[in-house]
Amino acid sequence: MASQALPPANLPETAAMHDRQDLCLQLLQNINASHILEILPSKIHDNGSGLFAKDAIPEGSEIFRSTPLVTCVADGRQAITCDYCFASMAPNFNGIDSMKPTFDVIAIPEITMCIVCGNCFTKSFEEYHKFECDALAQFPTTGFLTRMLYRMLAIHKQGAISDHEADALRHLWGHRGQNPYGVSSDIIVTTVTNVETLIQSGLGDEKIQDLYCKPPGEESYGGMLDFVGSMINHSCDPNTVMVFECGQLRLRSLKPIRAGDEITQTYTDLKAGVLVRRQELSIRASFTCSCIRCEVEHMIISALTTNEGFSLNDFADTEMKLINLGNQVFTYTAEQLEAALDAHTRAIFTTRPWPDTLKPIGTIRFCLARLSNNYLQAAMHALKGCLSTTNRSGPEWVDSLHISVFLHWALERTADAGEQGVRHRHEVHQRHSGVVFQCDKYYGPAAAWGARVCANIFVVAGARADVGGDRERYGCYTYDCKGRSRSGVTDWDGADERRMIWGAVFGS
């Protein structure tokens, strides 16, 4: 059994991880890395640490795999997700439903045999669950952050934290003055006292309060604490994406990464605009993102405020109204949603529609596609949603393409498709293969979620092909924006060929 040693007491609270290169090397040796990585002073955050690439990393490559110290299923997903291996019992999506649904908090069900691996209960009970079981039974609707804290303390009590991991925790512990979730101090103190009474880990209230104020994993993947993953700083134009697969964190590159570049991920929803993203990051993580994407978006909006005569606050308020509109989409008909969109838009853009490339118009277009009872209108809304996307990489881009291609396939099946200028079935199959190629690039050829997307694509397309992610097959299509796709899609949509997506879909 590993030692229960705590971090050294004489380590300054302001010390950064990169100041302890011996510790950094130990942490990096514990991951399965495909490329040489370093933990160095961050170029993004002053006095902070960051993860850097020591050699060049191609786009669509796996960077490393690791097993997190602790994982915890998010609120409301406990009934459909194994709390040990994260295997999901959710039904397959149909290409239109959200791939990241929001669930309400529910009572935590009893941990049972996992339908995937069969022995998750035994593993979880031996590793930590026997220490947290009574606490969860007394408070079955406990929220995610508190459950995460239960598990951290249970693992510590089990003695499953090594000396260097305990040392590294010191660098991740927050300060009690930080409270990114706006939880009152009385609630924090009460929660900490209750948790230690239930778990009896021996850490002490102050150290537990540190963990509660700055929950482990907030900087990485939300539901996990991974030491190397926690070194990856935020950018709204990230060069990597994290995938959690079979109990492992997998980090993959979204774009080519040069030797010496800092590796970044996103902490926020990239479907929101810069003003909303910055507000959320300020509240939750106490910093303002100044990446190139944020600076460019802010410059565009600032120019619009001058030309159109509204303020930044006016724009931010209207954007939030549109986001709330999208969150309540299924309480509207398509006609009602379009009317509400028009009313909100005219509040600041009195003589023109909401600009196509400004958030969150793309999300609203996909909402209209979901609500439409007409395949042609749905396909047009989905295509416009894709064309409005300026950041064309990562899972969000795959989701958008998936929905758009699904709706174009449905339109192709209708009797009047030929009259509307929709191309032949083999071209639809080419688009399907393009989505599969993009999915393989960002999720990885062995990822279960990517396989679900691929399987769905081939089911709806009627194609007879494996879904293993054959790059040679899926990467061979090159689509000329001035050729067939121009006559097939952009004519009836009125889209600008400079923003045409299919070249990006089928190219390498």
For each residue, the residues with C-beta under 8 A, 3 or more apart:
1: 158 159 160
2: 159 160 161 162 163
3: 159 162 163 166
4: 156 159 161 166 202
5: 163 166
6: 9 166 203 207
7: 11 166 167 168 169 170 173
8: 11 167 170
9: 6
10:
11: 7 8 15 170
12: 15
13: 175
14: 47
15: 11 12 19 20 170 171
16: 19 41 47 48 49 171
17: 20 23 24 39 49 168 171 231
18: 21 24 39 40 41 49 50
19: 15 16
20: 15 17 23 24 167 171
21: 18 24 25 39
22: 25 26
23: 17 20 26 27 164 167 168
24: 17 18 20 21 27 28 38 39
25: 21 22 28 29
26: 22 23 29 30 164
27: 23 24 30 31 39 164 168 227 228
28: 24 25 31 33 37 38 39 228
29: 25 26
30: 26 27 66 227 228
31: 27 28 64 65 66 228
32: 64 65 66
33: 28 36 37 63 64
34: 61 62 63 64
35: 53 54 55 57 61 63 64
36: 33 53 54 55
37: 28 33 51 52 53 54 63 64 228 263
38: 24 28 51 52 53 54
39: 17 18 21 24 27 28 49 50 51 52 228 231
40: 18 49 50 52
41: 16 18 47 48 49 50
42: 45 46 48 49 50 233 262
43: 50 262
44: 48 50 233 234 235 262 264
45: 42 48 50 233 287
46: 42
47: 14 16 41
48: 16 41 42 44 45 233
49: 16 17 18 39 40 41 42 171 231
50: 18 39 40 41 42 43 44 45 231 232 233 262 263
51: 37 38 39 228 231 232 233 262 263
52: 37 38 39 40 260 261 262 263
53: 35 36 37 38 56 57 63 257 258 259 260 261 263
54: 35 36 37 38 259 260
55: 35 36 259
56: 53 256 257 258 259
57: 35 53 61 63 253 256 257
58: 61 253 256
59: 253 254 255 256 441
60: 252 253 440 441 442
61: 34 35 57 58 252 253
62: 34 65 250 251 252 444
63: 33 34 35 37 53 57 240 251 252 253 263
64: 31 32 33 34 35 37 228 250 251
65: 31 32 62 248 249 250 251
66: 30 31 32 226 228 229 248 249
67: 247 248 249
68: 71 217 220 221 224 225 226 229 249
69: 155 161 165 216 224 225 226 227
70: 128 148 151 152 155 216 217 224 225
71: 68 86 151 223 224 225 244 247
72: 83 144 147 148 151 223 224
73: 77 78 81 83 86 223
74: 77 103 144 222 223
75: 103 104 105 143 144
76: 79 102 103 104 105 106
77: 73 74 80 81 103
78: 73 81 83 106 108 109
79: 76 106 109
80: 77 88 89 90
81: 73 77 78 86 87 88 89 90
82: 85 86 87 88 89 114 115 116 117 120
83: 72 73 78 86 111 120 124
84: 111 114 120 121 123 124 247
85: 82 114 116 117 120 246 247
86: 71 73 81 82 83 244 247
87: 81 82 114 115 116 117
88: 80 81 82
89: 80 81 82 115
90: 80 81
91:
92: 452 455 456
93: 96 97 99 452 456
94: 97 406 456
95: 402 403 405 406 407 456 457 460
96: 93 369 370 403 406 407
97: 93 94 101
98: 101
99: 93 395 399 402
100:
101: 97 98
102: 76
103: 74 75 76 77 106
104: 75 76
105: 75 76 141 143
106: 76 78 79 103 141
107: 140 141
108: 78 136 140 141 142 147
109: 78 79 112
110:
111: 83 84 120 121 124 125 129
112: 109 121
113: 118 119 120 121
114: 82 84 85 87 117 118 119 120 121
115: 82 87 89 118
116: 82 85 87
117: 82 85 87 114 120
118: 113 114 115
119: 113 114 122 123
120: 82 83 84 85 111 113 114 117 123 124
121: 84 111 112 113 114 124 125 129
122: 119 125 126
123: 84 119 120 126 127
124: 83 84 111 120 121 127 128 129
125: 111 121 122 129 130 133
126: 122 123 130
127: 123 124 155 158 160
128: 70 124 131 132 151 154 155 158 160
129: 111 121 124 125 132 133 154
130: 125 126 133
131: 128 153 154 157 158 199
132: 128 129 135 136 150 151 153 154 199
133: 125 129 130 136 137
134: 137 138 198
135: 132 138 139 142 150 195 198 199
136: 108 132 133 139 140 142 147 150
137: 133 134 140
138: 134 135 198
139: 135 136 142 146
140: 107 108 136 137
141: 105 106 107 108
142: 108 135 136 139 146 147 150
143: 75 105 146 147
144: 72 74 75 147 148 223
145: 148 149 181 212 215
146: 139 142 143 149 150 191 195 212
147: 72 108 136 142 143 144 150 151
148: 70 72 144 145 151 152 215 216 217 223 225
149: 145 146 152 153 191 195 208 211 212 215
150: 132 135 136 142 146 147 153 154 195 198 199
151: 70 71 72 128 132 147 148 154 155
152: 70 148 149 155 156 211 216 225
153: 131 132 149 150 156 157 195 196 199 201 203 208
154: 128 129 131 132 150 151 157 158 199 201
155: 69 70 127 128 151 152 158 160 161
156: 4 152 153 159 160 161 201 202 203
157: 131 153 154 199 200 201 202
158: 1 127 128 131 154 155
159: 1 2 3 4 156
160: 1 2 127 128 155 156
161: 2 4 69 155 156 165 166 169
162: 2 3 165 166
163: 2 3 5 166 167
164: 23 26 27 167 168
165: 69 161 162 168 169 227
166: 3 4 5 6 7 161 162 163 169 170
167: 7 8 20 23 163 164 170
168: 7 17 23 27 164 165 171 172 227
169: 7 161 165 166 172 173 216
170: 7 8 11 15 166 167 173
171: 15 16 17 20 49 168
172: 168 169 214 216 225 227 230
173: 7 169 170 207 210 211 214
174: 178 210 211 213 214
175: 13 178 210 213 214
176: 206 209 210 213
177:
178: 174 175 213 214 286
179: 182 183 185 188 213
180: 214 218 283 284 285 286
181: 145 284
182: 179 283
183: 179 187 188
184: 187 188
185: 179 188 189
186: 189 190
187: 183 184 190 191
188: 179 183 184 185 191 192 209 212 213
189: 185 186 192 193 209
190: 186 187 193 194
191: 146 149 187 188 194 195 212
192: 188 189 195 196 205 208 209 212
193: 189 190 196 197 205
194: 190 191 197 198
195: 135 146 149 150 153 191 192 198 199 208 212
196: 153 192 193 199 200 201 203 204 205 208
197: 193 194 200
198: 134 135 138 150 194 195
199: 131 132 135 150 153 154 157 195 196
200: 157 196 197
201: 153 154 156 157 196 208
202: 4 156 157
203: 6 153 156 196 207 208
204: 196 207 208
205: 192 193 196 208 209
206: 176 209 210
207: 6 173 203 204 210 211
208: 149 153 192 195 196 201 203 204 205 211 212
209: 176 188 189 192 205 206 212 213
210: 173 174 175 176 206 207 213 214
211: 149 152 173 174 207 208 214 215 216
212: 145 146 149 188 191 192 195 208 209 215
213: 174 175 176 178 179 188 209 210
214: 172 173 174 175 178 180 210 211 218
215: 145 148 149 211 212 218
216: 69 70 148 152 169 172 211 225 230
217: 68 70 148 220 221 222 223 224 225 226 230
218: 180 214 215 222 267 284 285
219: 229 230 232 233 234 267 285
220: 68 217 224 225 226 229 230 232 242 249 265
221: 68 217 224 226 229 242 244 249
222: 74 217 218
223: 71 72 73 74 144 148 217 244
224: 68 69 70 71 72 217 220 221 229 244 249
225: 68 69 70 71 148 152 172 216 217 220 230
226: 66 68 69 217 220 221 229 230 249
227: 27 30 69 165 168 172 230 231
228: 27 28 30 31 37 39 51 64 66 231 232
229: 66 68 219 220 221 224 226 232 242 249 251
230: 172 216 217 219 220 225 226 227
231: 17 39 49 50 51 227 228
232: 50 51 219 220 228 229 240 251 263 264 265
233: 42 44 45 48 50 51 219 262 264 265
234: 44 219 238 264 265 266 267 268 281 285 287 289
235: 44 238 239 264 265 266 289 291 293
236: 266 268 270 274 277 289 291 293 294
237: 264 291 292 293 391
238: 234 235 241 254 264 265 266 394
239: 235 253 254 255 257 261 263 264
240: 63 232 251 252 253 254 257 263 264 265
241: 238 251 252 254 265 394 395 442
242: 220 221 229 249 250 251 252 265
243: 249 250 251 252 443 444 447 449
244: 71 86 221 223 224 248 249 250
245: 248 250 444 446 447 448 449
246: 85 448
247: 67 71 84 85 86
248: 65 66 67 244 245
249: 65 66 67 68 220 221 224 226 229 242 243 244
250: 62 64 65 242 243 244 245 444 447
251: 62 63 64 65 229 232 240 241 242 243 263 265
252: 60 61 62 63 240 241 242 243 442 443 444
253: 57 58 59 60 61 63 239 240 256 257
254: 59 238 239 240 241 393 394 442
255: 59 239 393
256: 56 57 58 59 253
257: 53 56 57 239 240 253 261 263
258: 53 56 261
259: 53 54 55 56
260: 52 53 54
261: 52 53 239 257 258
262: 42 43 44 50 51 52 233
263: 37 50 51 52 53 63 232 239 240 251 257
264: 44 232 233 234 235 237 238 239 240 291
265: 220 232 233 234 235 238 240 241 242 251
266: 234 235 236 238 270
267: 218 219 234 281 284 285
268: 234 236 272 277 280 281 284
269: 272 277 280
270: 236 266 277 391 394 396
271: 359 360 362 363 396
272: 268 269 276 277 280 319 323 359 360
273: 276 277 297 301 319 358 359 360
274: 236 277 278 293 294 297 298 301 359
275: 278 279 298 301 312 315 316 319
276: 272 273 279 280 316 319 320 323 359
277: 236 268 269 270 272 273 274 280 281 289 294
278: 274 275 281 282 288 289 294
279: 275 276 282 283 316
280: 268 269 272 276 277 283 284
281: 234 267 268 277 278 284 285 287 288 289
282: 278 279 285 286 287 288
283: 180 182 279 280
284: 180 181 218 267 268 280 281
285: 180 218 219 234 267 281 282
286: 178 180 282
287: 45 234 281 282
288: 278 281 282
289: 234 235 236 277 278 281 294
290: 294 295
291: 235 236 237 264 294 295
292: 237 295 296
293: 235 236 237 274 296 297 391
294: 236 274 277 278 289 290 291 297 298
295: 290 291 292 298 299
296: 292 293 299 300
297: 273 274 293 294 300 301 358 359
298: 274 275 294 295 301 302
299: 295 296 302 303
300: 296 297 303 304 358
301: 273 274 275 297 298 304 305 312 315 358
302: 298 299 305 306 312
303: 299 300 306 307
304: 300 301 307 308 310 315 355
305: 301 302 308 309 310 311 312 314 315
306: 302 303 309
307: 303 304
308: 304 305 348 349 350
309: 305 306
310: 304 305 314 315 348
311: 305 314 315
312: 275 301 302 305 315 316
313: 316 317
314: 305 310 311 317 318 347 348
315: 275 301 304 305 310 311 312 318 319 348
316: 275 276 279 312 313 319 320
317: 313 314 320 321
318: 314 315 321 322 344 345 347 348
319: 272 273 275 276 315 316 322 323 359 360
320: 276 316 317 323 324
321: 317 318 324 325 344
322: 318 319 325 326 341 344 354 360 361 364
323: 272 276 319 320 326 327 360 363
324: 320 321 327 328
325: 321 322 328 329 332 337 340 341 344 364 367
326: 322 323 329 360 363 364 367
327: 323 324
328: 324 325 331 332
329: 325 326 332 337 367 370 371
330: 371
331: 328
332: 325 328 329 336 337 340 371
333: 336 337 371
334: 337 338 368 371 372 373 377
335: 338 339
336: 332 333 339 340
337: 325 329 332 333 334 340 341 364 367 368 371
338: 334 335 341 342 368
339: 335 336 342 343
340: 325 332 336 337 343 344
341: 322 325 337 338 344 345 354 364
342: 338 339 345 346
343: 339 340 346 347
344: 318 321 322 325 340 341 347
345: 318 341 342 348 349 353 354
346: 342 343 349 350
347: 314 318 343 344
348: 308 310 314 315 318 345
349: 308 345 346 352 353 354 355
350: 308 346
351:
352: 349 355
353: 345 349
354: 322 341 345 349 358 361
355: 304 349 352 358 361
356: 361 384 387 388
357: 388 390
358: 273 297 300 301 354 355 361
359: 271 272 273 274 276 297 319 362 363
360: 271 272 273 319 322 323 326 363 364
361: 322 354 355 356 358 364 365 388
362: 271 359 365 366 384 385 386 388 389 400
363: 271 323 326 359 360 366 367 385
364: 322 325 326 337 341 360 361 367 368
365: 361 362 368 369 381 382 384 385 388
366: 362 363 369 370 381 382 385 400 403
367: 325 326 329 337 363 364 370 371
368: 334 337 338 364 365 371 372 377 378 381
369: 96 365 366 372 377 378 379 381 382 385 403 407
370: 96 329 366 367 378
371: 329 330 332 333 334 337 367 368
372: 334 368 369 375 377 378 381
373: 334
374: 377 378
375: 372 378 379 407 410 411 414
376: 379 380 411 414 416 420
377: 334 368 369 372 374 380 381
378: 368 369 370 372 374 375 381 382 407 410 411
379: 369 375 376 382 383 404 407 408 410 411 422
380: 376 377 383 384 492 493
381: 365 366 368 369 372 377 378 384 385
382: 365 366 369 378 379 385 386 403 404 407 408
383: 379 380 386 387 404 408 489 493 495
384: 356 362 365 380 381 387 388 493 495
385: 362 363 365 366 369 381 382 388 389 400 403 404
386: 362 382 383 389 400 401 404 501
387: 356 383 384 493 495 496 499 500 501
388: 356 357 361 362 365 384 385
389: 362 385 386 392 396 397 400 501
390: 357
391: 237 270 293 394 396 397
392: 389 397 501 504
393: 254 255 397 442
394: 238 241 254 270 391 397 398 442
395: 99 241 398 399 442 443
396: 270 271 389 391 399 400
397: 389 391 392 393 394 400 401 438 442
398: 394 395 401 402 435 438 439 442 443 453
399: 99 395 396 402 403
400: 362 366 385 386 389 396 397 403 404
401: 386 397 398 404 405 434 435 438 501 505
402: 95 99 398 399 405 406 435 439 453 456 457
403: 95 96 366 369 382 385 399 400 406 407
404: 379 382 383 385 386 400 401 407 408
405: 95 401 402 408 409 428 431 432 434 435 457
406: 94 95 96 402 403 409 410 456 457 460
407: 95 96 369 375 378 379 382 403 404 410 411
408: 379 382 383 404 405 411 412 422 428 431
409: 405 406 412 413 428 432 460 461
410: 375 378 379 406 407 413 414 460
411: 375 376 378 379 407 408 414 417 420 422
412: 408 409 417 422 423 425 428
413: 409 410 417
414: 375 376 410 411 417
415:
416: 376 419 420
417: 411 412 413 414 420 422
418: 422
419: 416
420: 376 411 416 417 492
421: 487 488 489 491 492
422: 379 408 411 412 417 418 488 492
423: 412 427 428 484 488 489
424: 427 428
425: 412 428 429
426: 429 430
427: 423 424 430 431 484 488
428: 405 408 409 412 423 424 425 431 432 461
429: 425 426 432 433 461 463
430: 426 427 433 434 477 479 506
431: 405 408 427 428 434 435 502 505 506
432: 405 409 428 429 435 436 457 458 460 461 463
433: 429 430 436 437 463 473 474 477 506
434: 401 405 430 431 437 438 474 477 479 502 505 506
435: 398 401 402 405 431 432 438 439 453 457 505
436: 432 433 439 440 453 454 457 458 467 469 474
437: 433 434 440 441 471 474 475 505 506
438: 397 398 401 434 435 441 442 505
439: 398 402 435 436 442 443 450 453 454 469
440: 60 436 437 443 444 445 450 454 469 471 474
441: 59 60 437 438
442: 60 241 252 254 393 394 395 397 398 438 439 450
443: 243 252 395 398 439 440 447 449 450 453
444: 62 243 245 250 252 440 447 450 469
445: 440 450 468 469 471
446: 245 469
447: 243 245 250 443 444 450 451
448: 245 246 451 452
449: 243 245 443 452 453
450: 439 440 442 443 444 445 447 453 454 469
451: 447 448 454 455 467
452: 92 93 448 449 455 456
453: 398 402 435 436 439 443 449 450 456 457
454: 436 439 440 450 451 457 458 467 469
455: 92 451 452 458 459 467
456: 92 93 94 95 402 406 452 453 459 460
457: 95 402 405 406 432 435 436 453 454 460 461 463 467
458: 432 436 454 455 461 462 463 464 465 467
459: 455 456 462
460: 95 406 409 410 432 456 457
461: 409 428 429 432 457 458
462: 458 459
463: 429 432 433 457 458
464: 458
465: 458 473
466: 470
467: 436 451 454 455 457 458
468: 445
469: 436 439 440 444 445 446 450 454 474
470: 466 473 474
471: 437 440 445 474 475
472: 475 476
473: 433 465 470 476
474: 433 434 436 437 440 469 470 471 477
475: 437 471 472 506 507 508
476: 472 473
477: 430 433 434 474 506
478: 503 506 507
479: 430 434 483 484 485 502 503 505 506 507
480: 483 484 485 486 503
481: 485 486 490 497 500 502 503
482: 486 497
483: 479 480 486 487
484: 423 427 479 480 487 488
485: 479 480 481 488 489 490 500 502
486: 480 481 482 483 489 490 491 497 500
487: 421 483 484 491
488: 421 422 423 427 484 485 491
489: 383 421 423 485 486 492 493 495 500 502
490: 481 485 486 493 494 495 496 497 500
491: 421 486 487 488 494
492: 380 420 421 422 489
493: 380 383 384 387 489 490
494: 490 491
495: 383 384 387 489 490 499 500
496: 387 490 499 500
497: 481 482 486 490 500
498:
499: 387 495 496
500: 387 481 485 486 489 490 495 496 497 503
501: 386 387 389 392 401 504 505
502: 431 434 479 481 485 489 505 506
503: 478 479 480 481 500 506 507
504: 392 501 507
505: 401 431 434 435 437 438 479 501 502
506: 430 431 433 434 437 475 477 478 479 502 503
507: 475 478 479 503 504
508: 475
